[in-house]
Amino acid sequence: MNIKIRTITLQSFLSTNDENLLKKFTTNLASFEKSGYSLRTYRILADLIGPGDSKKTEQLISNYVGLAEKYNFWGIGLPFDVSGHAYADSLALAAYASKLKDNIFINFVPVNEGKLHIKAITKVADFIIKNTQNPIDNFRVGVSSGKIKSPFFPFACAERDAEFIVGVEMVGYLTELVKNNNRLDLDSLRELLISSLVSELQKIQDACLVFEKDSGVAYGGMDISLAPYPYPLEDQSIVSLIEEIGQIGRSRGESVFEFGSNGTHFINTYLTNILKFIVKESKIKTTGFNGIMYSVLEDTYLSKRYEEGAFDLNFLKLLSTTCGCGVDMVPLSGAVKDTAVVGLIMDVLSTSIVLKKPLGVRVLPVPGLRSGERTDFKHLFFANTKVKEDKEGVTLQYLPHQQDQFTFLG
């Protein structure tokens, strides 16, 4: 199995919306096929959209979406700035945008220069809870810790106009590599994984540079995060990789290692450290998270372990400290309280601010579903799992004299 390309994402600023750029980009995508790589998707990503002249911005968004549709982009990423005093205007723009097409991904950014906008998070949580008439709609809504130049939606924001970035699929490749070399010690295995990954990623980078030359669109790097892909389209699970490493050295008769067991966080850190080494020491140009994506409803075996009770939301938060990419694609009961969603977002974003690492939150409240009941999504990108009990969260955001923004000391 080889490393695959999940997406080629074009950064295109909302105010520019250059049709010639989109035409150059899309008409030259066959360059990747010639280099031996098929593309699952190609996407378009806007820069951070702030409050301002609402009618003018609505027209810009409408024009942007219309042009993206003309050139058949799989997904349209629209990040909204809700970190300032006019956050309500940005929320209204996001509500407008979300109704235009069903391939628009909304990213709320309530953090700016380390300041967490508590009041905005309350309204974002309300947006998510109310956006549940069709629960799958929240598949396209996320909250992130800043302007993250990543090809993966929804936690993405363009930083440079007329530049493309790449998301890869490496989980199956790494799992097979570990399985075929499971008698190596950790140091030797790490050396093999690094050398193999760099070799394969360099081939993809070479293909990107050919595309850059053919299209005239600048190459901005790749996000080498470990992203799952569910059965039946693929069967690439983060759990399979972690459990394969966890079996190393196991003697016949010993219990089988499962995700969530003691040692899971070590393996998470071991893999993340490998990715970070490649980012820092190799010649691969990188961008985005470069971590491990624990997307519960998008990972066949992660959703299974979640249903079995092998881990919970707090464990996902723990993994985020060394590089999960946040709490992603977790189903919630339809009766979830806004305080629970607010508290979850605050937990993850505070970790991001203090540790200075990109993180995001994406949850899907399911109307009518109670704790212990199973989801029933019928979607190729989704696995299914049981909803867990939602504990209520903080209420400090409702204090009459609470400042809108909060800053940690240091």
DOBARO-691467 format. One record per residue: x, y negated, z of N, C-alpha, C, O, CB in turn; residue in one letter. Coordinates in pm, whole numbers, plus 50000, padded with zeros to 5 digits. Atoms other than C-alpha are relative to their C-alpha. Glycine has a CB too. Layout:
XYZXYZXYZXYZXYZa ...
***
This chain:
500855012050000500005000050000500884987550000501864986850074499044999950123m 499265012550006501264965349911499264988950075498074990250105500244995949855n 500655011849945500574931650070499144993749891499564992749776501064989750055i 500945005850096497584915549902499784985250026500104980150133498675007450005k 500355014149984496464879949845498514999050031497675002949950500354991749872i 501415001849961493244871950034499404987949929498294988649876499874998450154r 500555012150059492844836649904501104990649953502194990050010499104992950098t 499235011650042494404808349710499094988050027498014987049969500455000849847i 500845011249958493074776249866500594986849951501744983549980499844999750153t 499585012950054493284742849688499644988950097498484987550136499354997449861l 500275012049921493644711949904499674988649904500474985049817501224996350092q 500455010950087491684684049738499264989850086498224993050143499105005449884s 500595010149912490864651749920498624995849950498364994949830500924987850010f 501375003650032487224641449935499914987349916499134986649821499204998350128l 500085012950069487854605949818500575000649859500204992649773500734989450080s 499384998750132489944617349520499115008049906498725003349799501385006850011t 500904991150075487824646449393500304999949850499444996649767498534995950024n 499485000950137489874649049075499625012449920500145023349947501544998250002d 500434988650080488184671448819501155006149922501205018349903498894996049906e 498854994850075491404674348621500835009550086501365019450036500884988449948n 499274991349907493074689448930499325013650009499995023950000500084993550140l 500754987449989490324715648967500115008249871500205020449875498534997350032l 499894993150129490534723848598501375006549984501465018049943499744990349885k 498634994550009494334728448605500155011950093500765022050057501054989250035k 499884989449899494044749648917499315012849953499925023549953499414995350134f 500784988150033491314773348798500415006549868500385018749855498534996449994t 499664994350130492444777548439501345007250001501655014849909500034989249895t 498694993549994495904789048549500085011350102501155016950124501044989850033n 499984989449899494864814448815500415013649943500895022250017498635001250064l 499594987450063495504842348565501505002350013501985013549992499605000249853a 498554998949978499184835348633500315010550107501315017650098500594986450040s 499784990249894498854856448949499815014249950500565023349988499074997350118f 500224986850059497444885948755501245004449923501645016049929498764999849908e 498794996950077500484884148527501165003650091502055011350053500384988249910k 498954996949902502684885348837499705012650079500495016750164500204988350095s 500354987449936500864916648952499124998750123499005008350200501235007050038g 500855002049882498514901649213498594996149958498394986849881500604989250091y 501395003850020494734901349204499574991450119500084993150230499075012649984s 500455009149896492934874549405498615003950046497715006049964500014985549950l 501354997349951490004882149631499134987549980498014988349930500035004150151r 500765012350009488914845849642500924988349966502134988849988499244997250132t 499325013050002489914810649552499034989850057497834990250031500474996049854y 500815008949919488684782349769500474985649984501554983149930500035004250148r 499635014150003488724744449798499794994150138498814997250205499184992349892i 499985005249863489454724750114500194984949999501124979749937501125006850081l 499935014649990488824688150194500834995650120501155003650208498594994050010a 499325005949886490674665050429498964996550107497764997950083500814987449958d 500895002649886489204654350765499014988949967499404978049925500824996350125l 501075009450032485854636850720499564993150128499104999550222498795007349931i 500365007649881485214609250970498734992049980498194991549870501134990850038g 501195008350010482284586551048500304987449918501454983549905499484996150139p 499845012150081481724555950833498684996849934497624998249995501115001849893g 501215002850077479264545650567499345013449966499795020449876500324991849870d 500614986750013476944575950592499515003049860499765013849807498855001450097s 500534997750134475234571650255501135002149900501045010849813499134988249957k 498864998650090478544567250076500685013650019501045020349923501014988650024k 499344987149972480044597650251499145011649955499665021549903500315001350150t 500904989450048476994618850176500135001649849500135012949798498544996850037e 499854999450146477394609949808501335006349962501405014249868499884986049939q 498684994050025481104618749819499955015250021500495022849942501074993650092l 500124985749970480284652349979499205007149890499595017849844499335002350137i 500844994150105477544659249724500775001649869500675011949803498764991449978s 499204999350122479884651249434501085010750010501355018049915500644986349971n 498934990249974482634672549587499465014249985500085022649920500604997950142y 500624986750005480334702549629499585003349857499755014649812498785000750095v 500424997750137478944698449279501145003849908501005012649823499324987849946g 498844996950083482384698749122500585013750036501015021249948501084989150016l 499524986949956483464728649330499135011249943499635021749904500035000950153a 500914990150056480384747249213500245001749849500175012849797498534995950027e 499754999650146481144738548849501175009249968501165016149866500294985949946k 498814991950026484514755948880500025013150082501055019650096501254991950032y 500224986849939483144785749075500905003350119501375014650131500185010549896n 499244997249878485044782149401499165008650094497985006050114500444986950071f 500714990849911484124810249641499514992950125498394995350170500915011750039w 500365007049877484084787349944500484985749997501474982449931500585007250121g 499695014349992484164750150022500204996550146499264997650225498874991249935i 499705003449862485864739050344499874985150026500544977049963501405004750036g 500225014049966484634706650499500244998050151499405001950232498564995549961l 499735002649858486264696050830499464986350043499564976649968501535000850028p 500605012449952484544669251040500644995550131500815003450224498485001850019f 499375005949883486174646151293498934996250102498154987050079500854987649961d 500935003449892484144646151616500794996550126500354999350238499015011850027v 499125003049886486974633651837499884985650047500514981850146501435002849963s 500115014249965485944596951851498624996150048497735004550064500364991649882g 501265004949941483124575151981498815001749905497675002349951500144985450038h 501094998850098481104578851657499805014649957499445017449843500294991349877a 500094985750032481044616951675498615004149952498475013449873500395008350121y 501374996750040477254617451635499794997949850499045005349786498994991650079a 500105002450145477624602851285500625011649922500105015849820500694986749963d 499334988750065480044630751192499145012650007499085020449912501385002750064s 500904988549985477634656851328498844999249901498415009349846499475000850145l 501105001850095474854642251113500475003149857499735009049779499444985750008a 499444997050131477104644150806500195015049981499935020449873501354992749981l 499824985650006477924680350887498665007149979498585016849903500685005150128a 501344994250016474214688450917499534998349856498955007549798498994993550099a 500365002550140473634672650576500765009649908500175015849820500314985349961y 499164991750087476544691550418499625014750008499615021649906501474998350037a 500284985749981475574725350564498785004749923498625016649898499815003050147s 501234996550071472254724250380500154999649848499235003649776498884990850042k 499835001550144473714717750035500175013449929499515015949828501204991349971l 499714987150062475044752649955500325010150109500725006450220501174998949899k 499734989849899475464785850134501445005049998501755015250059499055011649982d 498574996449997479204787250064500844988750058502054988050036500505003549859n 499295011049935480094755950263500355004050142499495008350219499144987049999i 499514996749866482204761650574500274987050075501034978450029501295008849992f 499895012149918481954735250848501015002450112500955012550181498634996150060i 498994999249895484894729051081499924987350084500214976450035501435001949940n 500055011449909484384706251383501344998550072501895008350123498835001650102f 498725002749934487524689851525499784989750110499754977750083501084994949897v 500255009249889486894674851873501254996250079501164991350191499005006050093p 498735002949933490584670351959500824990549913500924992249792500805013250028v 499135009350071492864641451866501114995550093500864989950200499214987949946n 498815003949921496394635651997499895004950144500184997650239500184984749998e 500064993949868495794659052289498794996250083498655000850197501214996550075g 501205004149926492514642852391498825008749958498525010249839499694984949975k 501134991050023489544666252427498714992250020498464986950128500065012450096l 501245007649991486174650252352498895008850057498255016549985499584994449860h 500924991249929483944666652611498564997949955497835007649934500114997650150i 501385002750039480714649452512499705005249859498615010249833499714985050008k 500184994950136481214658552145499855015150000499035020549925501184995849910a 500084985549992481764695152236498605004450041498105014549992501045005550099i 501364997049958478374694952408499044999749882498185008349868499544990150108t 500885001350117476704683352087500345010649892499455015349821500134985949940k 499614989450094478704708051875499375013350043498865020849959501545001349992v 500634987749948477494736552100498515000149969497955010449933500225001250152a 501425001150031473954723952051499755002549851498765008849814499474986050039d 500094997750144474514723851673500055014949970499265020049890501144992649926f 499834985650023475664760151683498765007850045498285016649973501255005250075i 501154992849946472754771751900498754997749914497955006849894499734995750145i 501185003150084470184754251680500155005549858499175006349784499784984949995k 499734995350137471824768051365499845015249991500615022049924501434996049956n 500114985449988470524803051437498735005949939498435017749958500055003850144t 501184994450065467334806451236500405011849913499725022149909499264989249916q 499334988850067469504827651012501385001150065502274993350030500104997749841n 498774999949920472324838251250501285000849918502344996749965499975011550094p 498804998950083474704845350963500524986349960501674985049916499715008349876i 499565013450036474814807650902501204995550083502054987950035498864990150017d 498875004049916477224803851195501305007249963502355004350019499685002650145n 498804994550063479644825951001500794988849934502014989749918499635011049896f 499415011150073480314793050824500224987650086500384976550034499144996549882r 499815011449910480714771051134501075003550104500985013850171498664996150071v 498954997849901483824768251349500364987250072499984976350030501245005949934g 499485011349924485444745651606501505002350015501925013050060499294998550142v 498554997949994489194740351590500704989050078500134978550108500585000749860s 499235008449908491904723651793500734988549932501474981249998500995008350074s 499305010850069493154699651526499965002049851499225010449799501444999050048g 499914999050145494004694751163500955011449964502175009649960500474986449936k 499214988050024495184729851078500035002849850499005005749789499425012250078i 499874997750144496524733950725500125014949974501215020449958501244992549941k 500074985550020495404769750676499075003149885498114995849862499545007250129s 500914996050108493834787650379498785007550051497835009849976500735008749901p 501094992049943491534807050615498904990950053499174981750130500535009150111f 501155007949956488044792750672499365006750122499515018850137498974998549886f 500275014350011486434777950871501024990950066500904978750054498684997350058p 499095008449919489364765951088501084993649913502274996349934500655008450111f 499015005250095491054746150812499734985449969498604980649975500005008249872a 500095014150034491784710450711501134996649904502294999849932500044991050127c 498975003750097493634697050407500874988850056500374979650121499374995749866a 499065010349956496734676550482500664992949883501134981649896501055006150089e 499345006050116498094670250134499145002549876498785013949846501435005849980r 500834999050119496094663049821500755007249888501985006149876499554986149953d 499464993450120496644684149507501105010050034502165010149970500534989649903a 499044989849957498444712649683499225012750031498105012050082500854995350124e 500684987449967497564749649717500765007650108501985006850117499835008749874f 499434991749894498134772950011499395014049988498345015849928499724993750141i 500324985950026497874810750032499755007650130500485005950228501135006649921v 500274990849889496314835750273500235014349953499775018149845498564998350054g 499644986550041497604871450264499325010650087498795007550194501525001850006v 500494988449925496454906050378501155009750021501675015449926498825007049924e 498834991849971499174925650555499725011450096500605019650122501104991450056m 500284990449893497394947250812500165014449952500815022450019498584997950053v 499894986450053497074978550597501435003849969501875015049995499155001649876g 498594997850034500644975050475500825003150126501605012550127500584987749927y 499244998049877502034972150829499605012950071500465020050124499794988250094l 500474987749934499875000450966500645012349936501095021550005498455001049992t 499394988850072501155024050698501495000950028502045011850042499754998649849e 498565000449972504735012950762500315005650139501265013250156500524985649987l 499814995049864504435019751135499745015050006500495022450069499074992750099v 500384985849999502735053351076501125008749942501375019849990498705002149921k 498934992350066505575064750849501344999150071502295005950033500164995249858n 498735001849928508265053651095499774999750151500374991850223500714987049954n 500425000649861506735061651431500935006950099500595008750216498665006050013n 499004994849907509835077651577501124990050026502074992950099500595013049947r 499005010449978511835045451565499774993250134498634992050179499974989649887l 500155008149878512525026151885499514986149961499534982549843501344999250080d 500625012950028510994991451916500924990449926500474983249836499564993650129l 499055009050068514144972751809500175003849853500154995349765501375000250071d 499814995450138514674994251500498734997949918498804994149801500405014949999s 501275002150070510984992451410499824985249966499394981849857498815005150086l 500115014450025511034954651444500884995749884500464987949798500384992050126r 499095003350110514034952151215499435004649866499534997549766501385006550025e 500604994850123512274974050956498814991549957498674988149840499575014650018l 501195007950032509024954150977500384986349945499794981649848499114998450123l 499575013350045510814920850937500565000649859500174992849772501044994150095i 499364999250132512924931450641498995003649891499044998249781501145010350001s 501014995950097509984948250466499044988649970498714986149854499235012250050s 500935011250020507644918750520500634988849920500034983749826499534994650135l 499335011050071510154892850404500175003549853499984994949766501374996950064v 499824995750139510864913050090498694998849921498694993649810500515014549996s 501305000550069507154916150001499464985849991498894982049888499005008950072e 500495013850001506294880450097500774991349900500224982049842500104994050139l 499205007550097509134867449882499465002149858499464993049776501485004350008q 500594997150132507544884549581498744991549978498524986349869499655015049987k 501215008450011504264866449653500404985449984499794978149905499095001850124i 499555013950013506124833749698500524997249860500294986449805501104997050104q 499525001650138507824838949362498824998149904498874989949813500845012249957d 501215001450083504364843449205499364986350019498854980449924498975011150035a 500545013449972503234811249375500804989349928500234979549878500014997350151c 499155009850067506184792449229499785000249849499884989949783501485002650033l 500344999150142505324805348882498684992549975498564985049878499885015049954v 501295006950013501744793048932500204984950013499604977149939499005004950107f 499725014349983503064759549055500534993949871500124983049831501024997950114e 499425004850126505084755748735498964999849888498904990349810501185008949959k 501004999150106502214766848509498894989750015498424983949917499395013949998d 501185008449976499504745948674500324985450029499494976550007499235005650113s 499665013549958501384715448796499454996750138499544985250182499494990149901g 500525001949864499744720249139501065004950098501555016150086498635007750020v 498904997049908502244719749425499665011650093498515013450134500344987750083a 500144988849906502784750449644500294995050141501334988950166500975011849962y 499875005249864502254742850013500305010350107500385006950225498774993250037g 499644989849903503094775950176498915010450019497815009149964500324993750132g 500984989449973501334807350300499835002250149500775000650227500435013149932m 500314996349862499654816950625500145015150008499385022549946498554995250043d 499704985749993501084850950717499295006750118499765016850171501525002150010i 500794994049892498464857950983499545014049963499345017249846498794991250032s 500554986650019497294893651029498494998950007497914997750115500565010050107l 501445001850010493704891350910499345013349962499805019949869499644989049897a 500674987350029491304921250912499114999049876498834988149826499165004550119p 500984999250108489004932550633499175012450025499725023450028500695000349857y 500804988749951486044954850724499635010249894499635007249775498764994950062p 500584989450081484784987550581498604995349957497944988750038499935013850080y 499454990650099483424995150318500904993749895501485000849813498885007049932p 499165006350102485274968950110501465004150018502155007649923499874984750005l 498664995649962488514976950289499875006050139498795006050197501074988249996e 500044995149863489424992850616501284995650070502035003750125499845015450005d 498815005549939492114969650744499644994150135499024983550144500644989249908q 500365003949865491774966951120501244997150083502205004750082499165010950066s 498935003349906494044949651369500145011050104501255014350147499744986350067i 500004989549899493044976651615500795012149951501565017950028498565004250035v 499274988550054494405004251387501504997850010502255006950046499615002649853s 498575003249992497784986751374500505000450143501535006650171500284986249939l 499575000549860497994980351748499965013950063500865017550139499114990350080i 500084986449943496855015551836501075009049941501555018150010498615006049975e 498914992050060499395030351593501314997450072502075006750099500144996849848e 498795003249924502185011951773499895005550142500885010350199500244984650004i 500214995049864500665021852107500195015050015500405019850126498654996450046g 499804985449995500975059052016501475003949996501815015550022499275006649884q 498584996750014504745056751965500535006050131500345000350239500834987449960i 499434993549882506495080452204499025008650078499395014450180500564989650091g 501014992349928503275097652307500265015049986500515019949876498594996649948r 499824985549999503675134152404498655006949985497625001350023500705004750129s 501224992150013501115160952322499385002050138500075005850233500285013649933r 500684998449871498525162052599499794987050073498944986250163500775009450087g 500195013049937498885125752699498794992949939498424995449824501274991249985e 501175007450047495895102552670500344991749877501444986349866499444991050110s 499815008150120495475085052336499904985350038498984981350110498955003749891v 500025014349973496285048152352498894993349920498754995849800501374993649966f 501055007350068493325025752270500134985150028500604980950133498635005150044e 499995014549986493034988452216499244995950125498145000950150499394993249875f 500585004349874492264971152544500675006450120500545001650232498535003250003g 499244993649893494444995052747501174991250040501564982149967500505014049956s 498805007149958497374981952947501105001949895501365013149851500485004850139n 498994999750106500104973352699499534993549872500344990449785500405014249972g 500545006450120497774958352438500584986049982500964982049872498474999450006t 499495013850008498924923152522501494999949962501954991049892499794992650134h 498594999050038502554934152493500135002049849500944995449784500695011650075f 499914997350144501974947952142499574987649920500154984549816499125012249962i 500435012650061500084916052050501174990149994501404983549893498824993950077n 498875009349992503104895952163501155004849913501834996749850500484998550146t 498944994050083505534919651988499774996749852500704992449783500045015550019y 500325002850140503764915351653500064985149970500574980949866498625005449965l 499975014550018503334877851698501434994949992501754986249910499264993050113t 498595004049999507024874151775500665002949866501514995249820500755007350112n 499484996650133507834891451445499564989649898500364985049817499525014149958i 500515010150093505614867251255500714986750021501104980149924498484998350017l 499375012849970507114837151431501485000049958502014989749917499884996850149k 498604999050044510644849551356500084997749850500974990749802500595013950037f 500025001850146509774851450986499764985449965500384980049874498925008949935i 500285014250023508334816251001501254991650020501544982549942498884995150093v 498865008249961511454802751165501295003249924502054994149891500255001550146k 498694995950048514304822751014500065003849852501155004349795500475011450080e 499954995750140513284833650663499834988049906499634976749950498915010549973s 500185010550100513004813950341498554999449949498254992649851500955002349882k 501415000550036509254820150323499414987050052499534983850170499225012350058i 500645012549962507394787050324498655003250061497815009449996499864990349878k 501224996149930504604790150579499194987950045499684976650049500355008750121t 500925010449952501624770450704498895006750078498685018850065499424991649882t 501184994549933498614775150930500285006650133501135001950210499365009749911g 499954993249870498234799351222501225009050015501955008050113498755008150020f 498924990149993500754826851146499925008150130500905009650203501384993149989n 500244992249880499244847951421499135012149969499105016849856499334991450108g 500854988250016496834876751475498544995850015498184989550114500365011050104i 501395004150001493164871751391499105011250054498875021349987499564995949859m 500914990349939490874890651628498564995549971497914989350055500255001250155y 501345004050044487624885451436499055011850021499015021049939500014995449849s 500744988249954485184908651611499075005749893499125017749866499204996550124v 500984995050097482444911051348500595002449861499905007449772498854990249989l 499354997750129484954912151061501025011350006501785013549911500674987249953e 499014989449979486984941151198499255012550049498715012750159501114995650102d 500804988049972485424975951192500305006050137499385009150213500255010549893t 499654993249875487364990451485500054990650119499864994950233501345006949985y 500075009849891487604958551690498564998850049498324998150169500544986249954l 501415000749961483814956351685499585012750075498765012250167499114998149875s 500304987349933483674993151789500534999750144499835003650237500615011949922k 499415000649865486034987752085499244989950087499094992050208501494996249991r 500775010049925484054956852187498695006250049498295004050163499714987549912y 501244993249963480854977452186500235010250110499385012150197499385006849878e 499674989949900482565004352394500394993950135500495001050235501125008849950e 499625006649876483554978452655501505000350027501934998350141499295006450114g 498554999449982487304981752596500604986350030501694985450087500655005749875a 499525013749973487684943752616498794990749998497694994549959501084995449896f 501085009949999485634912052658500544986649951501674985849903499404998650143d 499595013250046485754875052575501244994950072502114988650011498864990250019l 498845004849925488234867752851501305006549951502365000249955499825002850149n 498814993350053490634893452703500424993449868501614991949842499735015149979f 499675007150124490414875752365500674986650031501594982549960498734997649915l 499355012649958491294843152544501445002650043502344994850012499214993450115k 498644996549958494304860352700500895002249879502014997149874499975012650088l 499214997450120495504872752361500344987149927501384986149861499265009649907l 499775012750067495204837152231501194992550056501734983649989498774991450010s 498875007249941497954825752466501325003349931502234995149929500105003150149t 498774996750070500614844452271499825001549850500805002149777500575012450055t 500405003450136498854843151942498925008449939499055013449828501155000749914c 501234998450074495504854651880499734986249944500404976649983498815005450090g 500305013050061494014826651675498764993750062498194984350006499805001449849c 501165005449931491194820151922498965010650024499275022550024499414988549922g 501144991049983487764835551982499174999049873498564988749846499154996450130v 500565001050134486344844351643498985011049972499195022750003501125000649897d 501034990850048483184860451508499475009150111499395021350096500555008549886m 500574992549887481724870651842498494997350005498084985750010500684995950136v 501455002049989477924876551857499604996750143500175002150238499255012449950p 500535003649870476004860852145498495002650001497875003549895500314985250035l 501444998049991472494866552272499274987549953499814976549956499585003650144s 500795011350048469744844752132499644990350110499284978950083498765004949934g 500365008549887469104831052481501234993650065501144988750177499235008150104a 498785005549942472684819252535499804985350038499204977649963501175001449902v 500125013749952472874787152737501074991349934502164996049901500134999550153k 499025008950060474594756752593501254998650085502354996450033499384986349977d 498845001149912476844755552899501005011249975502215009349990499575000150146t 499114988750028478234789852807500834997349875502035000149873499205013049982a 499275003050123479164778652455500974988550022502104988849974499024996549887v 499125011449968480574745552583501235004950076502365001350043499254989350083v 498884995149919482694763652842500975008349920502185007349940499485008250115g 499144991850084484014788352587500874991349910502074993649899499175009649915l 499235009050086485044760652348501064992650080502194991150036499064989949930i 499045007349916486684741152632501155009050045502295004550051499294994250122m 498944990549961488594772152747501045001449889502245000349912499395013750033d 499094997450112490054778752403500774987449959501984988049937499225005549880v 499325012150044490814742752308500974994650105501994988750070498984989349966l 499045004249896492444735152645501275008549992502375003450011499375001350142s 498824991550021494734765052587500824994949883502054994549890499585014749975t 499325005250117495564750852247500794987450032501944985949990499004997149890s 499355012749968496384716452386501235002150088502294996650061499014990550070i 498914997949904498544728652674501165007849938502325004649961499485007450124v 498954991750062500434755052471500454994849864501385000249804499505014349986l 499655006350128500564733052159500005010349885500985011849812501394993350010k 500154990150106499294760151926498594999249942497644996550016500295014350053k 501325001150061496394760651677499085011650040499485023250038500134999549848p 500994990049962493244778751792498624995449953498394983649927500015002450154l 501365003350040489584780451696498975008650070499315018650134499845001449851g 501124992649941486164792451813498915001249894498554991449829499444992850130v 501164997650088483404808351601499145010850065499565022250080500465004249855r 500924990649935480414824751767498664999849926498314990049861499804996450150v 501264998550072477064837151633498885004050096498695016050120500145010349887l 501194996449921474014835151863498975006849909498735002449797499384987450068p 500964992350081471424860351740498634999450068498445005450174500485015049983v 501345001449939467764851351808499355013650028499405022749945499094991849908p 500734987849965465794878351989500875011150054500365021150103499285005049882g 499094989449954468894898352080500414997350144500794986150180501255000949908l 499645001349859469594904752448501285007950029501745016049948498855004950091r 498784993149958472644916952635499815015149993498825020550042500384995850143s 500044985550013473374953352554499405004949871499525016649836499245005850113g 500604996150128471514953052223500984998049886501914989949895498714992049975e 499044999750111473224958751890499574990749887498394989649855500175014449947r 500305008250117473474934751600499635009049882499915021049881501224991049964t 500424992550118472054945251265500254991849874499374990149790498495003950011d 499645007750118473884924251010500135009349880500715020149889501314992150024f 499874992550125473614936650654500774991349902500204984849815498585004049941k 499145008850078476554919250496501335007149979501845013550071500214986150071h 498764992850032479664932550323501194995850085502125003650105500344998049855l 498875004749921481964911150539499855003150148500765000350227500174985049981f 500304998449859480374921750868499985014650044499475023349974498684993750032f 500264987749925480664950951104498884996550099498384985350099501325005550074a 501015002749898478144954151388500515004550136501395013050146498665007249966n 499564996849864478524955951764498904996150098497874990750057501334992850034t 500975003749898476674951052092500284986050055501434981750065500015010350114k 499895013249937476004917052243500255002050149499625010350214498704991549977v 499694999149857477514912152588499264989150078498734979650020501524998850023k 500665009949914476084893052882500714986549988501944985749993499995004850147e 499455013550010476554855552846499954993350137498874990250187499224991549895d 499975007249872477684839553170499914985049971500494980049875501305003450081k 500125014450020476734803153207501354993350026502204998750096498914994150093e 498725006949992479524777753183499954987250081499044985050160500504996949864g 499855012349923480624744353319498884990149969498264990449863501364993649972v 501015010550016478244715153371500584986150023499844976350025498835002450096t 499375013049970480764687553441499794989749889499894977749912501505002050023l 500235009250112480044672953098498754991550018498564981649948499905007749871q 501255007349979476694661153233500104989650112499134982750142498895009750032y 499835010349898478134639253509499754986249941500274983349833501425000750062l 500355013250056476764603853460501224991549966501204984049868499134992550098p 498845008750021480194587753485501195007449937502315002349936500424993950131h 498924992450065482204614653306500424992949871499584989749787499565014549970q 499495006250122484444599053041499825009549883499855021749900501494996350016q 500194991850119483864611252686501215008749972501075020549937499694991349880d 498764992950034487504621352638500765003550127500734996250226500884991649906q 499194995649887489754640852871501415003349951501585009449846499375012350070f 498614997450035493544642752865500705007250115500605003050230500744986849965t 499204993049897495754667753050501274992150028501834985749939500345014649954f 498785007149962498704653353240501245006949944501245019049920500104998950152l 498734994150044502254658253120500324997049855501365001349805499985014950019g 
***
